Amino acid sequence: MRRHRATGRSAMSTPAFEDRPPLTEHVNAYDERHLTTYLRLLDAAEEGADWREVVAVIFGIDSEREPERAKIIHESHLARARWMSAAGYRQLLGTRAQ
């Protein structure tokens, strides 16, 4: 499998995932399991990586075989990653500081 500079690892290293992450006002267990996934998505977006390659590398999804699902997975997880970087991380820091 071709590795992208921003993603670095194969899809096999990604924890089990849902097509859409649970959307809660607080960091949830799914978010905690996927912190590395979220960082990889943010790095790839910052680098301008093609979303189809990113979803293949990180999630192991073939965007040609499952274009709608691949797009949903990528967009929803990237949106949650951006939420985590803007707001969710504060909750993690608060929890770990206690």
KOLTI-865034 format. One line per field, with one value per residue: residue number from 1; residue in one letter; chain; x, y, z of N, C-alpha, C, O in turn. Coordinates in steps of 0.02 Angstrom, whole numbers, plus 50000, padded with zeros to 5 digits. Layout:
! KOLTI-865034
k (NUM, ...);
r (A, ...);
c (A, ...);
n.xx (X, ...);
n.yy (Y, ...);
n.zz (Z, ...);
ca.xx (X, ...);
ca.yy (Y, ...);
ca.zz (Z, ...);
c.xx (X, ...);
c.yy (Y, ...);
c.zz (Z, ...);
o.xx (X, ...);
o.yy (Y, ...);
o.zz (Z, ...);
//
This chain:
! KOLTI-865034
k (1, 2, 3, 4, 5, 6, 7, 8, 9, 10, 11, 12, 13, 14, 15, 16, 17, 18, 19, 20, 21, 22, 23, 24, 25, 26, 27, 28, 29, 30, 31, 32, 33, 34, 35, 36, 37, 38, 39, 40, 41, 42, 43, 44, 45, 46, 47, 48, 49, 50, 51, 52, 53, 54, 55, 56, 57, 58, 59, 60, 61, 62, 63, 64, 65, 66, 67, 68, 69, 70, 71, 72, 73, 74, 75, 76, 77, 78, 79, 80, 81, 82, 83, 84, 85, 86, 87, 88, 89, 90, 91, 92, 93, 94, 95, 96, 97, 98);
r (M, R, R, H, R, A, T, G, R, S, A, M, S, T, P, A, F, E, D, R, P, P, L, T, E, H, V, N, A, Y, D, E, R, H, L, T, T, Y, L, R, L, L, D, A, A, E, E, G, A, D, W, R, E, V, V, A, V, I, F, G, I, D, S, E, R, E, P, E, R, A, K, I, I, H, E, S, H, L, A, R, A, R, W, M, S, A, A, G, Y, R, Q, L, L, G, T, R, A, Q);
c (A, A, A, A, A, A, A, A, A, A, A, A, A, A, A, A, A, A, A, A, A, A, A, A, A, A, A, A, A, A, A, A, A, A, A, A, A, A, A, A, A, A, A, A, A, A, A, A, A, A, A, A, A, A, A, A, A, A, A, A, A, A, A, A, A, A, A, A, A, A, A, A, A, A, A, A, A, A, A, A, A, A, A, A, A, A, A, A, A, A, A, A, A, A, A, A, A, A);
n.xx (50043, 50029, 50105, 50059, 50141, 50086, 49999, 50060, 50042, 49975, 49805, 49772, 49814, 49722, 49598, 49442, 49306, 49163, 49048, 49013, 49074, 49019, 48923, 48940, 48926, 49033, 49197, 49205, 49214, 49241, 49304, 49420, 49481, 49512, 49603, 49731, 49695, 49619, 49720, 49801, 49713, 49698, 49831, 49847, 49750, 49801, 49915, 49862, 49824, 49747, 49581, 49532, 49641, 49681, 49572, 49583, 49709, 49702, 49578, 49559, 49468, 49403, 49382, 49334, 49256, 49163, 49107, 49016, 49006, 49142, 49167, 49079, 49133, 49262, 49234, 49152, 49233, 49343, 49281, 49248, 49376, 49422, 49336, 49382, 49510, 49481, 49396, 49370, 49494, 49520, 49438, 49499, 49622, 49580, 49525, 49636, 49717, 49666);
n.yy (49941, 50108, 50240, 50393, 50545, 50629, 50545, 50423, 50289, 50122, 50071, 49968, 50001, 50084, 50109, 50015, 50085, 50195, 50243, 50374, 50480, 50479, 50619, 50723, 50842, 50836, 50766, 50599, 50419, 50362, 50467, 50476, 50353, 50377, 50481, 50483, 50452, 50565, 50663, 50622, 50643, 50783, 50823, 50775, 50851, 50979, 50968, 50959, 50841, 50722, 50680, 50554, 50470, 50484, 50429, 50299, 50260, 50287, 50233, 50121, 50114, 50097, 50222, 50220, 50107, 50125, 50263, 50360, 50320, 50327, 50464, 50516, 50458, 50516, 50658, 50672, 50625, 50710, 50832, 50810, 50796, 50925, 50993, 50937, 50992, 51125, 51138, 51019, 50973, 51048, 50992, 50868, 50906, 50963, 50852, 50769, 50845, 50837);
n.zz (50000, 49958, 50046, 50117, 50144, 50245, 50313, 50342, 50400, 50377, 50337, 50423, 50549, 50604, 50727, 50749, 50661, 50642, 50511, 50527, 50653, 50825, 50868, 50992, 51127, 51206, 51225, 51180, 51207, 51083, 51016, 51094, 51065, 50935, 50922, 50862, 50731, 50699, 50706, 50601, 50494, 50501, 50476, 50345, 50278, 50297, 50222, 50098, 50039, 49930, 49959, 49928, 49925, 50057, 50129, 50087, 50137, 50277, 50321, 50245, 50140, 49980, 49871, 49742, 49732, 49835, 49831, 49891, 50026, 50062, 50049, 50147, 50263, 50264, 50264, 50380, 50485, 50472, 50500, 50634, 50685, 50666, 50754, 50872, 50876, 50890, 51002, 51078, 51127, 51240, 51336, 51350, 51402, 51523, 51588, 51602, 51682, 51807);
ca.xx (50000, 50066, 50097, 50061, 50184, 50047, 49963, 50113, 50030, 49924, 49738, 49766, 49830, 49666, 49549, 49377, 49274, 49095, 49047, 49011, 49088, 48964, 48927, 48920, 48955, 49093, 49240, 49178, 49261, 49259, 49354, 49483, 49511, 49530, 49644, 49783, 49660, 49602, 49782, 49821, 49668, 49716, 49895, 49835, 49713, 49849, 49962, 49827, 49819, 49684, 49540, 49523, 49701, 49680, 49523, 49610, 49765, 49683, 49520, 49557, 49407, 49415, 49333, 49304, 49204, 49113, 49120, 48975, 49028, 49210, 49161, 49047, 49182, 49314, 49208, 49127, 49289, 49382, 49243, 49256, 49446, 49427, 49303, 49428, 49567, 49456, 49361, 49374, 49558, 49516, 49408, 49550, 49671, 49548, 49518, 49702, 49749, 49636);
ca.yy (50000, 50171, 50280, 50465, 50578, 50656, 50494, 50383, 50219, 50087, 50070, 49917, 50028, 50126, 50071, 50005, 50151, 50202, 50286, 50442, 50478, 50505, 50691, 50742, 50906, 50822, 50713, 50534, 50363, 50354, 50519, 50458, 50298, 50400, 50541, 50477, 50456, 50636, 50699, 50603, 50678, 50854, 50830, 50764, 50909, 51035, 50955, 50962, 50774, 50704, 50646, 50484, 50434, 50486, 50381, 50232, 50246, 50288, 50191, 50061, 50116, 50111, 50274, 50203, 50055, 50151, 50335, 50398, 50302, 50353, 50537, 50526, 50441, 50567, 50723, 50672, 50618, 50771, 50883, 50796, 50812, 50999, 51010, 50918, 51039, 51191, 51139, 50956, 50963, 51079, 50942, 50818, 50936, 50970, 50785, 50741, 50887, 50822);
ca.zz (50000, 49955, 50106, 50106, 50193, 50301, 50350, 50369, 50419, 50337, 50366, 50474, 50615, 50626, 50767, 50717, 50654, 50615, 50452, 50555, 50725, 50866, 50878, 51059, 51147, 51245, 51199, 51198, 51203, 51012, 51003, 51127, 51027, 50868, 50923, 50810, 50666, 50689, 50691, 50533, 50448, 50501, 50441, 50273, 50252, 50296, 50168, 50035, 50011, 49898, 50009, 49909, 49948, 50130, 50154, 50073, 50181, 50348, 50336, 50203, 50099, 49909, 49852, 49677, 49743, 49881, 49831, 49939, 50094, 50072, 50059, 50212, 50315, 50265, 50284, 50449, 50531, 50469, 50537, 50706, 50701, 50671, 50817, 50926, 50878, 50910, 51066, 51115, 51161, 51307, 51381, 51364, 51448, 51588, 51618, 51619, 51733, 51872);
c.xx (50045, 50052, 50102, 50102, 50145, 50013, 50010, 50101, 49977, 49857, 49731, 49780, 49775, 49618, 49483, 49340, 49203, 49099, 49046, 49028, 49028, 48974, 48898, 48952, 49019, 49133, 49212, 49231, 49285, 49313, 49421, 49518, 49540, 49572, 49698, 49752, 49645, 49665, 49806, 49778, 49685, 49781, 49886, 49799, 49760, 49897, 49929, 49820, 49750, 49644, 49532, 49582, 49701, 49632, 49546, 49664, 49742, 49628, 49516, 49496, 49427, 49361, 49303, 49248, 49147, 49120, 49080, 48997, 49097, 49207, 49131, 49097, 49235, 49288, 49186, 49184, 49334, 49347, 49251, 49328, 49454, 49392, 49350, 49485, 49545, 49428, 49373, 49439, 49557, 49487, 49459, 49602, 49643, 49542, 49585, 49737, 49723, 49671);
c.yy (50062, 50212, 50354, 50496, 50601, 50602, 50442, 50309, 50188, 50088, 50020, 49944, 50074, 50084, 50064, 50072, 50144, 50245, 50360, 50438, 50503, 50580, 50707, 50808, 50897, 50768, 50647, 50480, 50352, 50405, 50500, 50401, 50322, 50464, 50539, 50483, 50529, 50676, 50684, 50639, 50752, 50866, 50823, 50824, 50970, 51029, 50958, 50894, 50762, 50662, 50572, 50442, 50430, 50433, 50309, 50214, 50240, 50238, 50126, 50056, 50136, 50160, 50261, 50152, 50081, 50227, 50374, 50384, 50331, 50428, 50552, 50513, 50495, 50633, 50724, 50666, 50680, 50828, 50872, 50811, 50888, 51023, 50995, 50969, 51108, 51192, 51077, 50947, 50993, 51030, 50888, 50844, 50943, 50904, 50759, 50782, 50871, 50766);
c.zz (50000, 50017, 50088, 50161, 50254, 50343, 50379, 50382, 50374, 50373, 50422, 50544, 50642, 50667, 50728, 50716, 50628, 50552, 50472, 50629, 50764, 50879, 50946, 51076, 51187, 51210, 51224, 51189, 51131, 50994, 51033, 51090, 50961, 50867, 50869, 50740, 50650, 50672, 50620, 50481, 50444, 50465, 50366, 50242, 50247, 50238, 50099, 50001, 49982, 49947, 49993, 49931, 50024, 50157, 50141, 50123, 50254, 50364, 50295, 50159, 50027, 49885, 49783, 49685, 49787, 49886, 49883, 50010, 50109, 50087, 50127, 50268, 50320, 50292, 50357, 50500, 50530, 50507, 50612, 50727, 50709, 50735, 50875, 50932, 50900, 50980, 51109, 51154, 51231, 51358, 51398, 51413, 51518, 51624, 51641, 51673, 51803, 51907);
o.xx (50093, 49995, 50145, 50098, 50170, 50000, 50000, 50148, 49941, 49854, 49689, 49761, 49781, 49598, 49470, 49343, 49184, 49149, 49075, 49000, 48991, 49029, 48837, 49000, 49055, 49107, 49197, 49287, 49343, 49363, 49473, 49579, 49586, 49575, 49708, 49781, 49656, 49663, 49829, 49803, 49687, 49787, 49914, 49816, 49758, 49917, 49963, 49813, 49700, 49669, 49525, 49574, 49720, 49650, 49530, 49665, 49762, 49632, 49475, 49474, 49462, 49302, 49251, 49199, 49090, 49136, 49108, 49005, 49108, 49241, 49154, 49103, 49251, 49318, 49201, 49182, 49361, 49379, 49260, 49339, 49490, 49417, 49356, 49505, 49586, 49435, 49385, 49438, 49591, 49509, 49462, 49622, 49678, 49552, 49589, 49782, 49755, 49652);
o.yy (50066, 50217, 50374, 50475, 50594, 50613, 50420, 50270, 50222, 50103, 50028, 49912, 50100, 50030, 50101, 50110, 50094, 50280, 50403, 50396, 50545, 50601, 50705, 50829, 50946, 50730, 50639, 50493, 50335, 50388, 50507, 50402, 50292, 50498, 50589, 50514, 50552, 50719, 50729, 50662, 50781, 50915, 50863, 50845, 51006, 51079, 50960, 50891, 50789, 50613, 50531, 50385, 50378, 50397, 50264, 50158, 50193, 50203, 50083, 50001, 50185, 50142, 50290, 50154, 50061, 50253, 50418, 50430, 50358, 50452, 50597, 50552, 50518, 50662, 50772, 50699, 50700, 50867, 50920, 50836, 50910, 51070, 51034, 50986, 51146, 51242, 51082, 50917, 50968, 51028, 50866, 50809, 50930, 50901, 50729, 50756, 50888, 50748);
o.zz (50038, 50039, 50048, 50219, 50310, 50402, 50435, 50376, 50338, 50433, 50466, 50593, 50697, 50646, 50681, 50764, 50597, 50542, 50439, 50665, 50739, 50899, 50956, 51043, 51199, 51170, 51283, 51165, 51120, 50962, 51001, 51085, 50933, 50816, 50833, 50696, 50594, 50628, 50585, 50430, 50389, 50427, 50327, 50187, 50197, 50208, 50048, 49940, 50006, 49975, 50038, 49953, 50053, 50204, 50179, 50149, 50289, 50414, 50310, 50141, 50017, 49880, 49766, 49648, 49777, 49939, 49917, 50050, 50163, 50132, 50162, 50315, 50375, 50338, 50393, 50552, 50582, 50541, 50650, 50782, 50753, 50767, 50922, 50987, 50926, 51015, 51169, 51208, 51276, 51415, 51455, 51459, 51567, 51685, 51695, 51707, 51852, 51963);
//
